């Protein structure tokens, strides 16, 4: 993958900023997944290899299902509203395209305390508000995962060989975002995998997927509460305030941490249902959207459809998320209506 003129300028600008700084903060995105964790940890290694100080932080917290990721304990958990950003000369945002993914719903106040000229973004999703704000320091490349962006534009050109544990970070990031190569294919995806294995990535460990019993319990609950919208091939799980109370009683306040199995093995796996949607009331006047789409065949872009009715939505063609300002009933009505119109047009 060779960068074009604009990308070359962005990479050059990022390298210039790194050369003139000593202390770096790396913020991983929400939702926490192997790509943001693996890329963040690999980025920290690369910066430290150059003699820089790197601190990793999550303002969401590391969910239980992700704490087994190699060296996840290195990532600090903090509150963005009270975090002290001044000691850091550069702030890296890893694997996300919107401010809320890094700083939460209070992101406008957080940004008031950060000089945006110090912000650098590495991502592989569709460009959104971060790209619009910091284009000359936002490296957004449509590829398999953000780990591949880091490797191909920074680590590999430096001619340095990352150790096996760093290759492991990136390999787990790749396999997760590629869904074991079931997602949309990107140039160089297999070559990247082979490179990481040659560097010592542990394939057997990476594919040894285990689920916590609570993830199975959530799966059962969610399957029982899923609605089937037959005419447009949608499975829909709606979590309103009443259901949120029920889930909190069963799983605790962080019940959303146990959705992984349902998302990966249910949302786009039911024959005849090409779209899997979750709508969750955030109980603050907004609704969280999550979706999965079948990879094979020509299907709607849910992000594009959702944006026509007021959602802020982004991510991949076949998986992503968004936010709607309003009630969950309105969000459901608007999204399902927009999908019906698009599919029956």
Helices and strands as residue ranges (DSSP letters): H 5-19, E 23-28, H 34-49, E 53-58, G 64-66, G 72-74, E 76-77, E 90-94, H 100-103, H 107-111, G 116-118, E 119-123, H 129-133, G 135-137, E 138-140, H 146-150, I 151-155, G 156-158, H 164-177, H 189-198, H 203-206, H 213-225, E 227-229, G 230-232, E 234-239, H 241-251, G 255-258, H 260-265, E 275-281, E 286-293, H 302-307, E 312-315, E 319-325, H 328-343
